[in-house]
Amino acid sequence: MAKRELIEEVINNIGKVIIGKNDVIEKVMLGMLCNGHILIEDTPGVGKTMLVKAISKSFGLDFNRVQFTPDLLPSDITGISIYNQKTREFEFRKGPIFTNLLLGDEINRTSPKTQAALLEAMEEKQVSEGGKTYELNEPFLVIATQNPIDNEGTYRLPEAQLDRFIMKISMGYPTQGYEVQILKDYKERNPIEEIGVVCSKDKLIEMQEMVKKVKVKDEIFEYIVRIVSNSRSDEAVIMGASTRAALYLMKIASANAFIEGRDYVTTDDVKKHVYEVLAHRILISPSAKANGLTARTVIKKILDRTVAPKII
């Protein structure tokens, strides 16, 4: 399990481009180690797109970017079958989704119909077109960015699509000190042009397999299920977390144990990123919102009342 040094090397490499946000980079790494898709929500101009570019360069991944706009069609993402007059057959021309790392930039600026074009690909790692199924590359990861939903020209992501993202994270503004450093570093050059591959695609796949082998005791399984179950019965919640949420929480906890150099999961691994895994899956009632409750405050209340097992 001595892969912590490699993880740190990747984080430091990306940190040359995304300054002062190593905690955010580590969260993205957790999602990637679980072979999961990640949603980044934040205001424009804080480095969301640059973060994804730095990740693709650090792992040497095939990379495509789709700029989501109101007129974007599903076929613009997945591809389209075109009739070839010479062969008198339809030929499938693959869309940008056929890559290792797909950046869905400002995903909530397009219609729900186009957003839904990602659903099959994110869950089943395949695209269906014209009665045929086309397998996606391995690994296949979607990192989508979105602006806050109260921004002009945005659409709310359907719950079914939100549930496909293993984590929803926010970058936040840098501190003043780091922001000064950003101005200095970017004054005459762009650091993204200076970083290279520090972890191969094959090594990433190997680590993903190692995360699957991290040991999880029955008490941890039961603890995760109790947390998710309690989200469904909370009086402030209209829709609680799904079974997929429990599965993703287990995977993120395993990945966290892995990067900390352990081959077993603790309750702290479960709790460390529970907000990023569950908050976007929970719908709060209007009355609870009116009283100032948010998904994060509800999750904290759930954690407080869910007794953690004592693992020896």
C-alpha positions in Angstrom: 0.0 0.0 0.0 3.1 2.3 -0.2 1.5 4.5 -2.8 1.2 7.7 -0.7 4.4 9.1 -2.1 3.0 8.8 -5.7 -0.3 10.4 -4.6 1.6 13.3 -3.0 3.7 13.7 -6.2 0.5 14.0 -8.3 -1.0 16.4 -5.8 2.1 18.6 -5.8 2.3 18.5 -9.6 -1.3 19.7 -9.9 -0.6 22.2 -7.1 1.9 24.0 -9.3 -1.2 25.1 -11.4 -3.9 25.2 -8.8 -2.2 27.0 -6.0 -3.2 26.7 -2.4 -5.9 24.1 -3.0 -4.2 20.8 -2.2 -7.3 19.7 -0.1 -9.5 20.1 -3.2 -7.0 18.2 -5.4 -7.0 15.4 -2.9 -10.8 15.1 -3.0 -10.7 14.8 -6.8 -8.0 12.2 -6.4 -10.3 10.2 -4.1 -13.0 10.2 -6.7 -10.6 9.1 -9.4 -9.2 6.2 -7.3 -12.8 5.0 -7.0 -13.3 5.3 -10.8 -16.1 7.8 -10.0 -17.3 11.0 -11.6 -17.0 14.3 -9.8 -19.1 17.5 -9.9 -17.4 20.8 -9.1 -19.7 23.7 -8.2 -18.4 27.2 -7.8 -18.4 30.7 -9.1 -16.7 31.4 -12.5 -13.0 32.1 -12.5 -11.7 30.1 -9.5 -9.8 27.5 -11.6 -12.3 24.7 -12.1 -11.4 24.1 -15.8 -7.7 24.6 -15.2 -7.8 21.9 -12.4 -9.2 19.3 -14.8 -6.6 20.2 -17.4 -3.8 19.8 -14.9 -5.2 16.4 -13.8 -5.3 15.1 -17.4 -1.7 16.2 -17.9 -0.5 14.7 -14.6 -1.9 11.2 -15.5 -1.3 11.4 -19.3 -5.0 10.8 -19.9 -6.8 11.3 -23.2 -8.8 14.5 -22.6 -11.8 16.1 -24.2 -13.8 19.1 -23.2 -17.4 19.9 -23.9 -18.7 23.4 -23.4 -22.3 23.0 -22.4 -24.5 25.7 -23.9 -28.3 26.0 -24.4 -28.2 24.8 -28.0 -26.0 21.7 -27.3 -27.5 18.4 -28.6 -27.1 14.9 -27.1 -25.4 13.8 -30.3 -22.8 16.6 -29.8 -21.6 14.6 -26.8 -22.1 10.9 -27.7 -21.7 11.0 -31.4 -24.0 10.4 -34.4 -24.7 7.9 -37.2 -24.2 9.3 -40.6 -25.2 7.6 -43.9 -22.3 6.8 -46.2 -23.4 7.0 -49.8 -20.5 4.9 -51.0 -21.0 2.0 -48.7 -24.7 2.6 -48.4 -24.4 2.0 -44.7 -24.7 4.1 -41.6 -21.3 4.9 -39.9 -21.1 5.9 -36.3 -18.9 8.9 -35.7 -17.8 9.0 -32.1 -18.3 12.1 -30.0 -16.0 13.7 -27.4 -17.3 11.3 -24.8 -14.9 8.6 -26.2 -12.0 9.6 -24.1 -10.4 8.9 -20.7 -11.3 12.2 -19.0 -14.3 14.3 -20.1 -14.6 17.8 -18.9 -18.3 18.8 -18.9 -17.8 22.5 -18.6 -20.7 24.5 -17.1 -22.9 21.4 -17.4 -26.0 23.2 -16.0 -26.1 25.7 -18.8 -27.6 23.2 -21.2 -31.1 21.6 -21.2 -32.0 18.6 -19.0 -32.4 16.5 -22.2 -28.7 17.0 -23.2 -27.6 16.6 -19.6 -29.3 13.2 -19.6 -27.1 12.1 -22.6 -24.4 11.5 -20.0 -26.4 9.1 -17.8 -25.8 5.8 -19.6 -22.2 6.6 -20.2 -21.5 7.6 -16.6 -23.2 4.5 -15.2 -22.6 1.7 -17.7 -19.4 3.1 -19.4 -21.1 2.7 -22.9 -23.0 4.6 -25.5 -26.0 3.1 -27.4 -26.7 4.4 -30.9 -28.7 2.9 -33.8 -29.3 -0.4 -32.0 -25.6 -0.8 -31.3 -23.5 -0.5 -28.1 -20.1 1.1 -28.1 -17.8 0.6 -25.1 -16.0 3.7 -23.7 -12.3 3.9 -22.9 -10.7 2.6 -19.7 -10.5 4.5 -17.5 -13.5 6.7 -18.2 -14.1 9.7 -15.9 -16.4 12.7 -16.1 -15.5 15.8 -14.2 -18.3 18.3 -14.6 -18.3 21.9 -13.5 -21.3 24.0 -12.8 -22.1 27.5 -11.7 -24.3 28.0 -8.7 -28.0 27.3 -9.7 -29.1 30.8 -8.8 -26.8 32.2 -11.6 -28.6 33.5 -14.7 -29.0 31.0 -17.5 -28.6 27.8 -15.5 -30.7 24.6 -15.3 -31.1 22.4 -12.3 -29.5 19.0 -12.8 -32.0 16.1 -12.5 -31.7 14.1 -9.3 -30.9 11.0 -11.4 -27.9 12.7 -12.9 -26.7 14.2 -9.6 -26.8 10.7 -8.1 -24.2 9.5 -10.7 -21.6 11.8 -9.3 -19.6 10.2 -6.5 -18.8 13.6 -5.0 -19.8 17.2 -5.3 -17.1 19.6 -4.2 -16.4 23.3 -4.2 -13.1 25.0 -4.7 -13.7 28.3 -3.0 -11.7 31.5 -3.3 -8.0 31.4 -2.5 -6.6 33.2 0.5 -5.1 36.6 -0.1 -1.6 35.2 0.2 -2.2 32.4 -2.3 -4.0 34.9 -4.6 -0.9 37.1 -4.7 1.2 34.0 -5.5 -1.2 33.2 -8.4 -0.7 36.7 -9.9 3.0 36.3 -9.7 3.1 32.8 -11.1 0.8 33.6 -14.0 2.2 37.1 -14.8 4.6 36.0 -17.6 3.8 32.3 -18.0 1.1 29.6 -17.7 2.2 26.9 -15.3 -0.1 24.3 -17.0 2.3 24.4 -20.0 5.2 23.4 -17.7 3.9 20.3 -15.9 4.1 16.8 -17.3 3.0 13.2 -16.6 3.9 12.0 -13.1 1.6 8.9 -12.9 0.8 6.7 -15.9 -2.7 5.7 -16.9 -1.9 2.1 -16.2 -0.7 3.0 -12.7 -3.9 4.8 -12.0 -5.9 1.7 -13.0 -3.6 -0.4 -10.8 -4.3 1.9 -7.8 -8.1 1.7 -8.5 -7.9 -2.0 -8.2 -5.9 -1.7 -5.0 -8.6 0.5 -3.5 -11.1 -2.2 -4.1 -9.1 -4.6 -1.9 -9.0 -2.3 1.1 -10.7 -4.2 4.0 -14.1 -3.1 5.3 -15.4 -4.7 8.5 -19.1 -5.6 8.9 -19.4 -2.9 11.5 -18.3 -0.3 9.0 -20.8 -1.6 6.4 -23.6 -1.4 9.0 -22.5 2.1 10.1 -22.6 3.4 6.5 -26.1 1.9 6.0 -27.3 3.5 9.3 -26.1 6.9 8.2 -27.8 6.6 4.8 -31.0 5.1 6.3 -31.2 8.0 8.8 -31.1 10.5 6.0 -34.4 9.0 4.7 -36.2 9.2 7.9 -35.2 12.7 8.9 -38.2 15.0 9.2 -36.4 17.8 7.3 -35.7 15.6 4.3 -38.1 15.0 1.3 -35.8 12.5 -0.4 -32.9 10.8 1.4 -29.7 9.2 0.1 -29.9 6.2 -2.3 -28.3 2.8 -2.0 -25.8 4.1 -4.6 -24.9 6.8 -2.1 -24.1 4.1 0.5 -22.0 2.3 -2.1 -20.1 5.5 -3.0 -19.6 6.4 0.7 -17.9 3.0 1.2 -15.7 3.5 -1.9 -14.6 7.0 -0.8 -13.8 5.8 2.7 -11.7 2.9 1.2 -9.9 5.4 -1.1 -9.2 7.7 1.9 -7.8 4.7 3.8 -5.6 3.9 0.8 -4.1 7.3 0.4 -3.4 7.4 4.1 -1.4 4.2 3.8 -3.8 1.8 5.4 -5.4 -1.4 4.1 -8.5 -1.1 6.3 -11.3 1.4 6.7 -12.1 3.3 10.0 -15.1 5.3 11.0 -13.1 8.4 10.5 -12.6 7.5 6.9 -16.4 7.3 6.5 -17.0 10.6 8.3 -14.2 12.6 6.6 -15.9 13.1 3.3 -19.5 12.3 4.1 -20.7 15.8 3.2 -19.2 15.7 -0.3 -20.8 12.3 -1.0 -24.3 12.8 0.5 -25.2 16.5 0.4 -26.1 16.7 -3.3 -28.3 13.6 -3.0 -30.6 14.9 -0.2 -33.6 17.1 -0.8 -34.6 19.4 2.0 -38.2 20.3 2.5 -39.2 24.0 1.8 -40.2 24.5 5.5 -36.9 23.2 6.7 -35.1 25.5 4.2 -37.2 28.4 5.5 -35.9 27.6 9.0 -32.3 27.9 7.7 -31.5 24.2 7.4 -29.3 22.9 4.6 -28.2 19.5 3.4 -25.0 19.9 5.3 -26.6 20.9 8.6 -29.0 17.9 8.3 -26.1 15.5 7.6 -24.2 16.8 10.7 -27.3 16.2 12.8 -27.6 12.7 11.3 -23.9 12.0 12.1 -24.3 13.2 15.6 -27.2 10.8 16.3 -25.7 7.8 14.4 -23.6 5.8 16.9 -20.2 4.9 15.4 -19.0 1.4 16.1 -15.9 0.8 18.3 -13.5 -1.0 16.0 -10.7 -2.9 17.8 
